[in-house]
Amino acid sequence: LANPMFKQRLNRRTLLRLCPVTLASFASATCGQAFSNRSPRSAASRLNQDPDLTSSACDSSSTLSQTAGPFYTPDSPERQSLLESQTRGIPIVVTGQVLSSDCVPIANVLLDFWHTNDFGEYDNIGYNLRGHQFTDAEGRYRVETIIPGLYPGRTRHFHVKVKAPHLPVLTTQLYFPGESANQNDFLFNPALLMSMDNGNNIKRATFNFVLGNSSMESLR
């Protein structure tokens, strides 16, 4: 059952102490495509009208952990939509569940997302394209954002930290299928590919996180 006090007790700075940066900084680059100039507020409204794509299927294999990289910022705002007035890019909604290794949904799990803008740049001053949320009673999450751009050496990806009550934090990355840069990315792992649905003019993706001993980082 969800612990109503967990959300209040959780200090998000703890995530930074739990997951130290392990990679050197990558250079930012402006190599994104020319994307849509639609209003983010309008895009968010359209995304909210889409059905929840949470999958009922469960693969009991624990989600693989990956490095946080050099651009994690603690204390992101709590929100499901990362779209702001200045955001430009192709909207995408990502949904899924957080599950135990027995495929039981886990409620009140903190998920902290961050990624580049459409030019492949991270906001290292503010919280553009950064935000956290908590799963509902069925372990479901939903994040509205844009498709990230590219920067040297990496394919398109989302970063995420997953912190369940009474469990260590899982840090990992999510990847896009069909990206030509996947094969040359030294961190890419096909086990972390999202399932994509490009119908109805809205990019949508799903990914279920499975928390087990093999996917957990040790407490520090």
N, C-alpha and C positions, 0 to 999 in steps of 0.2 A: 504494500500500500504506500501511497505517497506520503511523505513526512512533511506536514505543513510548515514546520520550523526550519527545514533544511534550506529552503530558499533564502531565509533571513540570515541563517548562520554562515552560509557559504561566503567567504571573502574571496573575491575573484583574483586578488593579488596572489592567493595561494597557488593558482594555476601557473603563474610565472615561475614560482619557486619549485613547483613540481616538474616543470618541463623546461629546463635550461636550453638555450639556443645551442645548436650543435654544428651549424654550417656558417661559413664566412659569407659576408654580404655579396649579393649579386648586383651587377650594375643595372640600373633602370634603362629602358629603351622605349622609344616611341615607334613601335612597329605594328600597332593595331590596325584593324580595318576601319573603313568609314562605316559607322553603324547608324541606326535610326536616330532621328532627332525628336522622337515622340516624347511627350511630357512624362516624366517618371511618375507623377501623381496619377495621370491617366493610365499608365501601364500597370501600376499597382492595383487600380480599380478593376482592370480587366483580369489580372491574375487572380484576384479574390473571387471572381465569378467562376473560375475553373473548378472542376470536381477534384476532390482530394485523391491523389494518385498513390496513396500508401498501399504497398503490396501486402497481401496476406501470407505470401510465401515466406518461408524462413530457411536459410542455409545456416546450419548450426556451427559452421566454421567461424572462429573468432576473427573479427576484423583486424587486419594487419596494422601495426603502428608504423608511422613514418615521422621523420624529423619535422619540428615546427618551422624550421628555416630561420632566417635572421630578422624577419619582419613582424613578429608577433607583438601586439600591444595589449597589455592587461586593461581591465576596467572598461570594456566596450559597453555601449548602451544596450539595454534590454529591448529587443524589437524583433519582429518577424520579417519586416520589410527593410532591406538595406538601401532602398531607393530614396534619394534625396533630390532637392530641387536642381542641383548641378549635375546629377548623374546622367550620363549618356551611354548608350549601348543597347545591345539586344537583350530584352528582358527574358528571364528564365525563372521558373519556380521549381524548387527541389523539395520533395517530400519523402517521408519514410518513417521507420520506427527504430527505436532502440530496444534490443531484445537481449535476454540472457542466453547462455549456451543451450538452454532447454527450450528456447523459442518462446519464453514468457515475456510479454511487454513490460518495460521498466518505466514507471512514472517519475516525474520530477527530476529528470536528467538534464543537466546543463549542457547545451551545445553552443560553442563559441566559434563563429565563422569569420574568416577574413580572406581577402583575395585582391588581385590587381584590378585597376580600372581597364577600360577597353584599349588603352595605350600601353598596357603592361607595367603600370606604375602603382606602387603601394603608397597609401597615405600614411606616412610615418610621423605626422604632426597631429592630426585629428583622428576622426573615426569614420571617415568615408569608406564605405563597403566593409564595415566591421560591425558585428553585433552578436549578442547572445540571446538565447531563449531557453525555455524549459519544456520538456515533453509533457503531454497531457496524460490522463489516466490510462490511456491505451498505448502509451509510449510513443506517440506520434509527434513529429515535428514538421514544420513548413517554413521555408525561407524563400523570400522573393528578392531577386537581385538581378545582375546582368551577367552575361558570359564574359569571363575575364580575358584580358589580352595576353599577349606573349611577351616574355623578356628572355634575354640570351641564355641558352642552355636548358630551358624548361618548356614543357608543353603546357597547355591550358589546365588549370587545376584550382580547386578550392582547398583551403586549409580549414581544419576543424579540430577542436578539442571537445571531448565527450567525458563529462564527469557525473557519474551516478552516485547516489547516496551510499556512503560506507565503502566505496570502491576507489582505487587509484584512477587517475586521469588517463584516458586514451588520446593520444595525439596522432592524427593521420592526415591524408590528403585524398581528395576525390578527383577522378579523371573522366574525360570525355571520350566516348568511343569514336573511332574513325578519324582521329587527329593524326596527321602525317608526322607531327613532331613527337608522338608517343614513343616511336621506336628509337629515337636518339636521346631521350630523356633518361639520365642515369638513375633517377628515382622512380620512374614509372613502373607500376605493377598492375597487370590486368585484373587482379583480384579486387582492385579498388575502382574499377570502372562503374560509372553510373549507368542505369538503363535510361535511354532517351526516347522521347515521344515528341515529334516535331509537328503534330497535327494542330489544326485550328489557329494557325499563325502565332502560336505561343510556344516557345521552347519549354519543355517540361522534362524533369528527370526524377528518378527515384533511387534511393539507396537505403538499405537497412544496416544499421550498426549492430553487431553481435559482440557482447562483452563477455570475455572469458579470460582465464589465467594467462593464456598465451598472448593475448593482445594488450595486457596491462603493463604499464611502466611501474617500476618499483617506487615506493614512496621515498622521498629524500629528506 
